[in-house]
Amino acid sequence: MTGQQNVSWNAVVLGGGDPGDAFAAAHEVDVKPLIEVAGRPMGEWVLRALHESGRVARIAYVGPLAGEMAELVDVRVTDRGTLIANLEAGVAALREPGNAPQRRVLVVTADIPMLTGQQVRDVLESAPDSGLVYPVVKKEVCEAAYPDVKRTYARLKDGTFTGGNLFLLDPALIGKFLPRLRAVLDARKQPLKLAGIVGPAFLFKMLLGQLRISELEARVSQILGVQARALITPHAAVGTDVDKEGDLALAEKRLGGGKA
């Protein structure tokens, strides 16, 4: 594994959302990342963590801003309405001029307010040198940190994991894997179509929990056309987004100085 200790990164923060989101509407804001947690919009906590990491050079924020968030953003990007379109627009907004070297990009959702600068730094410094890196968190780590939080887990031979709410990419490769990623996401609710992309035998083995992380890495790399790696991180906050009232109460206690 090649660490990235001396590399400056750029970051894209995905802060858009569905205008009809009931959770956001209940808190009288346009999108979920603007819901306040301990006196700050959720997205502001994420932006401050990126700054405090000491590893992020420039930040593009996709979506509306509030409070002091604008002071923490280098490039503002209008919400394009879909995850893939927002990702593409955010990465494009950070493109270096001319032939300047392109920094690698950390993509993070704006709804993980318990993320800290140290955790961001640890993820970036431990990331393998790969075209696409996706952090995952073990179930026991999540349950030890946040016992009452319900997450979606995948059972593998290496353990049971939840996915992180951030990932790392080489922007030079985004044009290569983005169309393929779009096809996978479009097929995720159509089992037959998804099986056609992933392979029925592979999908069946995955559903039975018989896959290893290395097998998933190899298959995802093959599908997307770039080298993809998983990164097991010990930081439960990476896999803990706030999307319901119970999550918000937990974040409020943790960030407001109370006990969860």
C-alpha positions as CSV (number, residue, x, y, z in Angstrom):
1,M,0.0,0.0,0.0
2,T,1.3,3.4,-1.0
3,G,0.4,6.1,1.5
4,Q,-0.5,9.7,0.5
5,Q,1.1,11.5,3.5
6,N,2.6,14.4,1.5
7,V,-0.1,14.9,-1.1
8,S,-2.4,17.9,-1.1
9,W,-5.9,17.0,-2.1
10,N,-8.9,18.9,-3.4
11,A,-12.4,18.2,-2.1
12,V,-15.9,18.1,-3.5
13,V,-18.6,18.3,-0.9
14,L,-22.0,17.1,-2.1
15,G,-24.6,19.3,-0.4
16,G,-27.5,19.2,-2.8
17,G,-30.7,17.3,-2.3
18,D,-34.2,16.5,-3.2
19,P,-36.4,19.7,-2.8
20,G,-39.2,17.4,-1.6
21,D,-37.1,15.9,1.2
22,A,-39.5,15.6,4.2
23,F,-36.7,15.6,6.7
24,A,-35.4,18.9,5.4
25,A,-38.9,20.3,5.2
26,A,-39.6,19.4,8.8
27,H,-36.6,21.6,9.8
28,E,-37.7,24.4,7.4
29,V,-34.6,24.3,5.1
30,D,-34.3,23.5,1.4
31,V,-31.9,20.6,1.7
32,K,-30.8,18.3,4.4
33,P,-27.2,19.6,4.8
34,L,-28.6,23.0,5.9
35,I,-30.3,21.4,9.0
36,E,-28.6,22.8,12.1
37,V,-26.6,20.6,14.4
38,A,-25.3,22.2,17.6
39,G,-25.8,25.7,16.2
40,R,-24.2,25.1,12.7
41,P,-25.6,23.8,9.4
42,M,-24.6,20.1,9.0
43,G,-22.6,21.0,5.9
44,E,-20.5,23.5,7.9
45,W,-19.3,20.8,10.2
46,V,-18.0,18.9,7.2
47,L,-16.3,21.9,5.7
48,R,-14.6,22.7,9.0
49,A,-13.3,19.1,9.2
50,L,-11.8,19.4,5.8
51,H,-10.0,22.6,6.7
52,E,-8.8,21.2,10.0
53,S,-7.3,18.2,8.3
54,G,-4.5,20.3,6.9
55,R,-4.5,18.1,3.7
56,V,-7.1,19.8,1.5
57,A,-6.0,22.6,-0.8
58,R,-9.3,23.7,-2.4
59,I,-13.0,22.9,-1.8
60,A,-15.9,22.9,-4.2
61,Y,-19.3,22.8,-2.6
62,V,-22.3,21.6,-4.7
63,G,-25.6,22.9,-3.3
64,P,-26.9,25.9,-1.4
65,L,-25.0,27.5,1.5
66,A,-26.0,29.1,4.7
67,G,-24.4,30.8,7.7
68,E,-20.6,30.9,7.6
69,M,-20.3,28.1,5.0
70,A,-19.4,30.5,2.1
71,E,-16.3,31.5,3.9
72,L,-15.1,27.9,4.0
73,V,-15.6,27.2,0.2
74,D,-13.3,28.0,-2.7
75,V,-15.8,27.2,-5.5
76,R,-19.6,27.3,-5.3
77,V,-21.4,24.9,-7.7
78,T,-25.1,24.9,-8.4
79,D,-26.9,21.6,-7.6
80,R,-27.4,19.7,-10.9
81,G,-30.2,17.5,-9.4
82,T,-28.5,14.1,-9.4
83,L,-25.5,12.5,-7.6
84,I,-23.6,11.8,-10.8
85,A,-24.2,15.2,-12.3
86,N,-23.2,16.9,-9.1
87,L,-20.0,14.8,-8.8
88,E,-19.1,15.6,-12.4
89,A,-19.7,19.3,-11.9
90,G,-17.8,19.5,-8.6
91,V,-14.7,17.8,-10.0
92,A,-14.8,19.9,-13.2
93,A,-15.0,23.1,-11.0
94,L,-11.7,22.1,-9.4
95,R,-9.8,21.4,-12.6
96,E,-6.4,23.0,-12.6
97,P,-5.7,25.5,-15.5
98,G,-3.5,24.6,-18.4
99,N,-1.2,21.7,-17.9
100,A,-0.9,22.0,-14.1
101,P,-0.9,18.7,-12.3
102,Q,-4.4,17.6,-11.2
103,R,-4.7,17.0,-7.4
104,R,-6.5,13.9,-6.4
105,V,-10.0,14.5,-5.2
106,L,-11.8,13.6,-2.0
107,V,-15.6,13.5,-2.5
108,V,-17.7,13.7,0.7
109,T,-21.3,14.1,1.4
110,A,-22.4,17.1,3.5
111,D,-24.5,15.0,6.0
112,I,-21.7,13.5,8.1
113,P,-21.3,16.3,10.7
114,M,-19.5,14.1,13.2
115,L,-16.5,13.8,10.9
116,T,-13.3,15.4,12.3
117,G,-10.2,16.9,10.8
118,Q,-8.1,14.1,12.2
119,Q,-10.3,11.4,10.7
120,V,-10.1,13.1,7.3
121,R,-6.3,13.3,7.6
122,D,-6.1,9.6,8.6
123,V,-8.2,8.5,5.6
124,L,-6.2,10.5,3.1
125,E,-2.8,9.4,4.6
126,S,-3.8,5.8,4.6
127,A,-5.4,5.7,1.2
128,P,-3.8,3.4,-1.4
129,D,-2.6,5.0,-4.6
130,S,-5.5,3.9,-6.8
131,G,-7.9,5.4,-9.3
132,L,-10.9,5.0,-7.0
133,V,-10.8,4.3,-3.2
134,Y,-13.9,3.6,-1.1
135,P,-13.6,3.6,2.7
136,V,-15.7,1.0,4.6
137,V,-16.3,0.5,8.3
138,K,-16.7,-2.7,10.2
139,K,-20.1,-3.3,11.9
140,E,-18.5,-3.8,15.3
141,V,-16.8,-0.4,15.0
142,C,-20.0,1.4,14.2
143,E,-21.9,-0.3,16.9
144,A,-19.3,0.4,19.5
145,A,-19.2,4.1,18.6
146,Y,-22.9,4.6,18.1
147,P,-24.8,1.7,19.7
148,D,-28.3,2.9,18.8
149,V,-27.7,3.9,15.1
150,K,-29.2,1.6,12.5
151,R,-27.1,1.2,9.4
152,T,-27.2,-1.0,6.3
153,Y,-24.5,-3.6,6.3
154,A,-23.0,-6.0,3.8
155,R,-21.7,-9.4,4.9
156,L,-18.5,-10.5,3.4
157,K,-16.0,-13.3,4.2
158,D,-13.7,-10.6,5.7
159,G,-16.4,-9.3,8.0
160,T,-19.6,-7.2,8.0
161,F,-19.2,-3.6,6.7
162,T,-21.1,-0.5,6.0
163,G,-20.0,1.9,3.3
164,G,-18.5,5.3,3.9
165,N,-20.0,8.6,2.9
166,L,-16.9,9.7,1.1
167,F,-14.6,8.3,-1.5
168,L,-11.3,9.3,-3.3
169,L,-10.6,9.5,-7.0
170,D,-8.1,10.4,-9.6
171,P,-9.9,13.2,-11.6
172,A,-7.9,12.3,-14.7
173,L,-9.9,9.0,-14.8
174,I,-13.4,10.4,-14.1
175,G,-14.4,10.5,-17.8
176,K,-13.5,6.8,-18.0
177,F,-15.5,5.4,-15.1
178,L,-18.3,7.9,-14.7
179,P,-20.5,6.6,-17.6
180,R,-20.0,3.0,-16.3
181,L,-20.9,4.1,-12.7
182,R,-24.0,5.8,-14.0
183,A,-25.1,2.6,-15.6
184,V,-24.6,0.6,-12.4
185,L,-26.5,3.2,-10.3
186,D,-29.4,3.3,-12.9
187,A,-29.6,-0.5,-12.6
188,R,-29.4,-0.8,-8.9
189,K,-33.2,-1.2,-8.4
190,Q,-33.6,-3.6,-11.4
191,P,-32.2,-7.0,-10.4
192,L,-32.0,-8.5,-13.8
193,K,-30.3,-5.5,-15.3
194,L,-27.9,-5.3,-12.4
195,A,-27.1,-9.0,-12.8
196,G,-26.3,-8.5,-16.4
197,I,-23.7,-5.9,-15.5
198,V,-22.2,-7.5,-12.4
199,G,-22.7,-11.2,-13.5
200,P,-25.4,-13.4,-11.9
201,A,-22.9,-15.8,-10.3
202,F,-21.0,-12.9,-8.7
203,L,-24.3,-11.3,-7.5
204,F,-25.5,-14.6,-6.0
205,K,-22.2,-15.1,-4.2
206,M,-22.4,-11.6,-2.9
207,L,-25.9,-12.0,-1.6
208,L,-24.8,-15.2,0.3
209,G,-21.9,-13.3,1.9
210,Q,-19.3,-15.5,0.2
211,L,-17.2,-12.8,-1.3
212,R,-13.9,-11.4,-0.1
213,I,-13.0,-7.7,-0.3
214,S,-10.3,-8.6,-2.8
215,E,-12.9,-10.2,-5.1
216,L,-15.1,-7.1,-4.9
217,E,-12.2,-4.9,-5.7
218,A,-11.3,-6.9,-8.7
219,R,-14.9,-7.0,-10.1
220,V,-15.5,-3.3,-9.5
221,S,-12.2,-2.5,-11.2
222,Q,-13.2,-4.6,-14.2
223,I,-16.7,-3.0,-14.4
224,L,-15.5,0.6,-14.1
225,G,-12.3,0.2,-16.0
226,V,-10.1,1.7,-13.3
227,Q,-8.3,0.3,-10.4
228,A,-10.7,0.4,-7.4
229,R,-9.7,-0.4,-3.8
230,A,-11.5,-0.6,-0.5
231,L,-10.1,1.1,2.6
232,I,-11.1,-0.3,6.0
233,T,-11.2,2.7,8.3
234,P,-11.6,2.6,12.1
235,H,-13.7,5.8,12.1
236,A,-17.4,5.2,12.5
237,A,-18.2,8.8,11.6
238,V,-17.2,8.1,8.0
239,G,-20.1,5.7,7.7
240,T,-22.6,7.6,9.8
241,D,-24.8,10.1,7.9
242,V,-27.7,12.0,9.4
243,D,-30.9,11.2,7.6
244,K,-33.5,10.9,10.3
245,E,-34.4,12.5,13.7
246,G,-32.6,9.8,15.8
247,D,-29.4,10.5,13.9
248,L,-29.8,14.2,14.3
249,A,-30.3,13.8,18.1
250,L,-27.1,11.7,18.3
251,A,-25.1,14.3,16.4
252,E,-26.6,17.1,18.5
253,K,-25.4,15.4,21.7
254,R,-22.0,14.5,20.4
255,L,-21.3,18.0,18.8
256,G,-23.1,19.9,21.5
257,G,-20.9,18.5,24.2
258,G,-23.5,16.1,25.7
259,K,-23.4,12.4,26.1
260,A,-24.9,10.1,23.4
